[in-house]
Amino acid sequence: MAFTPSKDHKRREREQKKLEKRMAREAAREEKRAADAEAARIAEEEATEKARWDALTPEEQEFETLLKEEEAEKAEKEKEA
């Protein structure tokens, strides 16, 4: 005689699939929230940096640019070594 799963067993399987789908949706929502929060944080940092940059005089801006270039060159040399 062949074994056939009970209706109760089938019901549990359906409920388990539903639960897994719900958990996957919640995980996706949480990942999206985290990504949105990170994007907002980055945007805020960029806005702060832009406001700081706009407050500088042209001479200070030129100095900052040169300083950043020197730091980039130094980091590149350290990376090569």
N, C-alpha and C positions, 0 to 999 in steps of 0.2 A: 504494500500500500504506500502511495506517495505521500510525502509530508507536505502539507500546505500551511503557510503561516496563518496564524489567527488574525482576526480583524483587529484585535487589540494591538498585536505586533505591528500591523500595517499602520495603524493610527499613530503609534509611538514613532515610527519612522517618519511619517509625514510631519509630525510635530517637531521632530529633531531637525528635519530639513528647514522648516520655517524658522526655528530658533537660529540655525546656522546662518540663514540669509539675513535675519534681523541683526545678528552680531556683526556680520560683514558690513551691512549698511551703517551701523553705528560706528564701526571702526573707520569707515571711509569718511563719515561726517567729522569724526574727531581729527583725522589727518587733514581734512580741508580746513577746519578751524585753526589747527596749528600752523598750516601754511599761510592762511590769511593773517594770523597774528604776526608771523615772521615777516611777511610782506609789509605790514603796517609799521613794524619796528624799523625795518630798513628804510621805508619812505620817510619816517620821522627823523632818522639819523641824517638822511640826505638833505631834508629840508633844513635841519639845524646847521649842517655844514654849509649849505648854500647861503643861509642867512648870515653866518659868520663870515663867509667869503665876501658877500655883498657889503658888509660893514667895513671891510679893509680898504685902505687907500690903494691906488694903482701901484705905488711903490711896494707896499706890503704884499700885494698880490704877486708881483714879480718875484719878490724874495721867497714867498711860500712856494711858488712854482719851481724856482731853482733848488730850494731845499728838498722838495719832493724828488726832483730829478737826481740829486746827489744821493739821496737815500736809496733810490731804485738802483743806481749804479753800484752802490756799496753792497746791497743785497745780492745783486747779480754776481759780483766778484766773490762774495762769500759762498754763493751757491756753486760756482765753478770750482772753488778750492776744496 
